[in-house]
Amino acid sequence: MDNSKIIDQFLDNYWLSSGASKNTLSAYKSDLNLFSNWLEKSLLNIDETNINNYFEYRQSKSISSSTQARILTCLRIFYQYLVNSKLIDKNPTAKLHHPKQRQKLPVFLNISEVEKLLDSPDKKTIFGMRDRAMLELLYSCGLRVSELINLNYHNININEEYIRIHGKGNKERVLPMGEIAMDYLSRYEKNARPYLLKSKQTDGYFLTNRGTSMSRQNFFYIIKAYATKAGIDKPLSPHTLRHAFATHLVQQGADLRSVQLMLGHSDISTTQIYTHIQNTQLKSQHSKHHPRG
């Protein structure tokens, strides 16, 4: 069995058993293909030394500790699948450890910067109404960009003031929407979406000028353009508004468990980074303004 067929079978099995997102599957496929190309022999015929040599090779290319950790996770899952499938006898990654990672605080916007970004689209235009609705919904609900662009029309109930999200692992959560977000969604549904739909039939909620669902890449360029227009000089991405959502909730006194549920984090330790952001801000303000800071 050649390596590409082994990889494809693994990915099919992993998707069915875990419900992994398209992004995770794409990353794992890339990791396994790179490993296979470097290995230049069957993936079934390796040992711990091969794995260690591969990581030495990748480290020579200056990859980050987070990328190393993802590759190791991928290889562990992959080789455990081969063990379970009785294609190999033991998992060559079993004794390897994840590299220590420095906790990196995400880029976040303060409330003033968020307001500037949200005010950037021209609300008088079709695309401006759509873009304002997307930005407002991101900030109102703390969505992942994949959750935003994959929204279907039936996921949003403006009258009931909630939105139904299918997140990582196809886990569902129901989130409240703020009044301002609902107002801009109503304007988009009434005045922009019918124009973008162009007599086509689709359940996708946010549409391009071709009447198709918005892509991740397209929205990335959109939000970068609005950040430039708003004069925000920070490395911005769609995920930045998700970070702003969580940071501002914590700053205003929301309990961490509620923020965890709204973000769809499976582990509260992932959510705790937003308390670190708050502590970092407090320290900065103390150093800046206290006479003995």
C-alpha positions as CSV (number, residue, x, y, z in Angstrom):
1,M,0.0,0.0,0.0
2,D,1.5,3.4,-1.0
3,N,1.8,6.3,1.4
4,S,-0.8,8.5,-0.2
5,K,-3.4,5.8,0.1
6,I,-2.5,5.1,3.7
7,I,-2.9,8.9,4.5
8,D,-6.2,9.2,2.7
9,Q,-7.6,6.1,4.5
10,F,-6.5,7.6,7.9
11,L,-8.0,11.0,7.2
12,D,-11.3,9.4,6.2
13,N,-11.4,7.3,9.4
14,Y,-10.3,10.2,11.5
15,W,-13.0,12.5,10.1
16,L,-15.7,9.9,10.7
17,S,-14.6,9.1,14.2
18,S,-13.8,12.6,15.5
19,G,-15.8,15.0,13.4
20,A,-12.7,17.1,12.9
21,S,-13.0,20.4,11.1
22,K,-11.9,20.8,7.5
23,N,-9.0,23.0,8.7
24,T,-7.7,20.3,11.0
25,L,-8.0,17.7,8.3
26,S,-6.2,19.9,5.8
27,A,-3.4,20.6,8.3
28,Y,-2.9,16.9,9.1
29,K,-2.9,16.0,5.4
30,S,-0.2,18.6,4.8
31,D,1.8,17.4,7.8
32,L,1.7,13.8,6.7
33,N,2.5,14.5,3.1
34,L,5.6,16.5,4.2
35,F,6.7,13.7,6.5
36,S,6.1,11.1,3.8
37,N,8.1,13.1,1.2
38,W,11.0,13.5,3.6
39,L,10.9,9.9,4.7
40,E,11.2,8.5,1.1
41,K,10.1,5.1,2.2
42,S,6.9,3.4,3.5
43,L,5.2,5.0,6.4
44,L,4.7,1.5,7.8
45,N,8.4,0.9,8.1
46,I,9.7,3.5,10.6
47,D,10.9,3.6,14.2
48,E,11.4,6.3,16.9
49,T,14.8,7.2,15.4
50,N,13.1,8.2,12.1
51,I,10.6,10.4,14.0
52,N,13.4,12.1,16.0
53,N,15.5,12.7,12.9
54,Y,12.4,14.2,11.2
55,F,11.9,16.7,14.1
56,E,15.6,17.6,14.0
57,Y,15.2,18.3,10.3
58,R,12.1,20.5,10.9
59,Q,13.7,22.3,13.8
60,S,16.6,23.2,11.5
61,K,14.0,25.1,9.4
62,S,13.1,27.1,12.5
63,I,9.5,26.0,12.9
64,S,7.7,27.2,16.0
65,S,7.0,25.0,19.1
66,S,3.3,25.2,18.4
67,T,3.8,23.8,14.9
68,Q,6.0,21.0,16.3
69,A,3.3,20.2,18.8
70,R,0.7,20.0,16.1
71,I,2.9,17.7,13.9
72,L,3.6,15.4,16.9
73,T,-0.1,15.2,17.7
74,C,-0.9,14.4,14.1
75,L,1.8,11.6,13.9
76,R,0.6,10.2,17.3
77,I,-3.0,9.9,16.1
78,F,-1.9,8.6,12.7
79,Y,0.4,5.8,14.1
80,Q,-2.1,4.8,16.7
81,Y,-4.6,4.4,13.9
82,L,-2.1,2.1,12.1
83,V,-1.7,0.1,15.3
84,N,-5.4,-0.2,15.8
85,S,-5.7,-1.3,12.1
86,K,-3.0,-3.9,12.7
87,L,-0.8,-2.5,10.0
88,I,2.1,-2.0,12.5
89,D,2.9,-3.5,15.9
90,K,3.7,-0.4,18.0
91,N,3.4,3.3,17.9
92,P,6.8,4.9,17.2
93,T,5.7,8.2,18.7
94,A,4.6,6.7,22.1
95,K,7.7,7.9,24.1
96,L,8.0,11.4,22.5
97,H,7.0,14.5,24.4
98,H,5.4,17.7,23.2
99,P,7.8,20.7,23.1
100,K,7.3,23.3,25.8
101,Q,5.4,26.3,24.4
102,R,5.6,29.9,25.5
103,Q,2.1,31.2,26.1
104,K,1.5,33.8,23.4
105,L,-1.1,36.4,24.1
106,P,-3.4,37.0,21.2
107,V,-3.6,40.4,19.5
108,F,-6.7,42.2,20.7
109,L,-8.5,45.5,20.1
110,N,-9.6,47.9,22.8
111,I,-13.3,49.1,22.7
112,S,-12.4,52.3,20.8
113,E,-10.6,50.3,18.1
114,V,-13.5,47.9,17.7
115,E,-15.9,50.8,17.3
116,K,-13.6,52.3,14.6
117,L,-13.5,48.9,12.8
118,L,-17.2,48.3,13.0
119,D,-17.9,51.8,11.6
120,S,-15.7,51.4,8.6
121,P,-18.1,49.8,6.1
122,D,-20.3,52.1,4.1
123,K,-23.8,51.2,5.4
124,K,-25.4,52.8,2.3
125,T,-24.0,50.1,-0.1
126,I,-25.0,46.5,-0.5
127,F,-21.5,45.2,0.4
128,G,-21.2,47.7,3.3
129,M,-24.4,46.4,4.8
130,R,-23.2,42.8,4.5
131,D,-19.8,43.6,5.9
132,R,-21.1,45.6,8.8
133,A,-23.5,42.7,9.7
134,M,-20.6,40.2,9.6
135,L,-18.4,42.3,11.7
136,E,-21.1,43.0,14.2
137,L,-22.0,39.4,14.5
138,L,-18.4,38.3,15.0
139,Y,-18.0,40.8,17.8
140,S,-21.4,40.2,19.3
141,C,-21.1,36.4,19.6
142,G,-17.3,35.8,19.5
143,L,-17.6,33.4,16.5
144,R,-14.7,31.6,14.8
145,V,-14.4,32.8,11.2
146,S,-15.3,29.3,10.0
147,E,-18.5,29.4,12.1
148,L,-19.4,32.8,10.6
149,I,-18.9,31.9,6.9
150,N,-20.6,28.5,7.3
151,L,-23.8,30.0,8.8
152,N,-27.0,28.9,7.1
153,Y,-30.1,31.0,6.9
154,H,-32.0,28.7,9.3
155,N,-29.2,29.1,11.9
156,I,-30.3,32.7,12.7
157,N,-33.5,33.6,14.4
158,I,-33.7,37.3,14.8
159,N,-37.2,37.3,16.3
160,E,-36.0,34.9,19.0
161,E,-32.7,36.8,19.4
162,Y,-30.4,33.8,19.2
163,I,-28.0,32.1,16.8
164,R,-27.3,28.4,16.5
165,I,-23.7,27.5,15.8
166,H,-22.1,24.2,14.8
167,G,-18.5,24.5,16.1
168,K,-15.4,22.3,16.2
169,G,-16.3,18.6,16.3
170,N,-19.8,19.6,15.1
171,K,-20.6,20.6,18.6
172,E,-23.7,22.8,18.7
173,R,-24.1,25.9,20.9
174,V,-26.9,28.5,21.0
175,L,-25.8,32.1,21.6
176,P,-27.7,35.3,22.3
177,M,-27.2,38.2,19.9
178,G,-26.9,41.8,20.9
179,E,-29.5,44.3,19.8
180,I,-27.1,46.2,17.6
181,A,-26.0,43.0,15.8
182,M,-29.6,42.0,15.2
183,D,-30.4,45.5,13.8
184,Y,-27.6,45.2,11.2
185,L,-28.6,41.6,10.4
186,S,-32.2,42.7,9.7
187,R,-30.9,45.4,7.4
188,Y,-28.7,42.9,5.6
189,E,-31.6,40.4,5.2
190,K,-34.0,43.0,3.9
191,N,-31.8,45.2,1.8
192,A,-28.6,43.3,0.7
193,R,-29.0,39.6,0.8
194,P,-31.9,39.4,-1.8
195,Y,-29.7,41.5,-4.2
196,L,-26.7,39.2,-3.7
197,L,-28.8,36.1,-4.0
198,K,-29.6,37.0,-7.6
199,S,-32.5,34.6,-7.9
200,K,-30.3,31.7,-6.9
201,Q,-31.2,29.1,-4.3
202,T,-28.8,28.8,-1.4
203,D,-29.1,28.5,2.4
204,G,-25.8,30.2,2.9
205,Y,-26.3,33.4,5.0
206,F,-23.5,35.7,4.0
207,L,-23.1,35.9,0.3
208,T,-20.6,37.2,-2.2
209,N,-21.4,39.2,-5.3
210,R,-21.7,35.8,-7.1
211,G,-24.5,34.6,-4.9
212,T,-22.3,32.0,-3.2
213,S,-21.2,31.7,0.4
214,M,-18.4,33.9,1.6
215,S,-15.0,32.2,1.8
216,R,-12.5,32.4,4.6
217,Q,-9.9,34.0,2.4
218,N,-12.3,36.6,1.0
219,F,-13.4,37.7,4.5
220,F,-9.8,37.9,5.6
221,Y,-9.0,40.4,2.9
222,I,-12.2,42.3,3.7
223,I,-11.4,42.8,7.4
224,K,-7.8,43.7,6.6
225,A,-9.0,46.4,4.3
226,Y,-11.4,47.8,6.9
227,A,-8.6,47.8,9.5
228,T,-6.5,49.9,7.2
229,K,-9.4,52.2,6.6
230,A,-9.9,52.6,10.3
231,G,-6.2,53.3,10.9
232,I,-5.7,50.3,13.1
233,D,-2.0,49.4,13.0
234,K,-2.1,45.9,14.4
235,P,-1.7,42.5,12.8
236,L,-5.5,41.9,12.4
237,S,-7.4,38.8,11.3
238,P,-11.0,37.7,11.7
239,H,-10.1,35.9,14.9
240,T,-9.1,39.3,16.4
241,L,-12.8,40.2,17.0
242,R,-13.3,36.9,18.7
243,H,-10.4,37.7,21.1
244,A,-11.9,41.2,21.6
245,F,-15.3,39.7,22.4
246,A,-13.8,37.5,25.1
247,T,-11.4,40.1,26.5
248,H,-14.1,42.7,26.9
249,L,-16.4,40.3,28.6
250,V,-13.8,39.3,31.1
251,Q,-12.9,43.0,31.6
252,Q,-16.5,43.8,32.4
253,G,-16.8,41.0,35.0
254,A,-18.2,38.1,33.1
255,D,-17.4,34.7,34.8
256,L,-14.9,32.5,32.9
257,R,-17.2,29.6,32.7
258,S,-19.8,31.6,30.8
259,V,-17.2,32.9,28.4
260,Q,-15.9,29.4,27.9
261,L,-19.5,28.2,26.9
262,M,-20.0,31.2,24.6
263,L,-16.6,30.6,22.8
264,G,-17.2,26.8,22.6
265,H,-14.0,25.9,24.3
266,S,-13.9,22.3,25.4
267,D,-11.4,23.1,28.2
268,I,-11.6,26.1,30.4
269,S,-7.8,26.3,30.4
270,T,-8.0,27.6,26.8
271,T,-10.3,30.4,28.0
272,Q,-8.0,31.4,30.9
273,I,-5.7,33.2,28.5
274,Y,-8.2,36.1,28.6
275,T,-7.5,36.6,32.3
276,H,-3.8,36.8,31.4
277,I,-4.6,39.5,28.9
278,Q,-6.5,41.5,31.6
279,N,-3.6,41.0,34.1
280,T,-1.1,42.2,31.5
281,Q,-3.2,45.3,30.9
282,L,-3.5,46.0,34.6
283,K,0.3,45.7,35.0
284,S,0.9,48.0,32.0
285,Q,-1.5,50.6,33.5
286,H,0.2,50.3,36.9
287,S,3.7,50.8,35.4
288,K,2.5,53.7,33.3
289,H,0.5,55.7,35.8
290,H,1.6,54.8,39.4
291,P,4.3,57.1,40.8
292,R,6.3,54.0,41.9
293,G,5.4,51.8,39.0
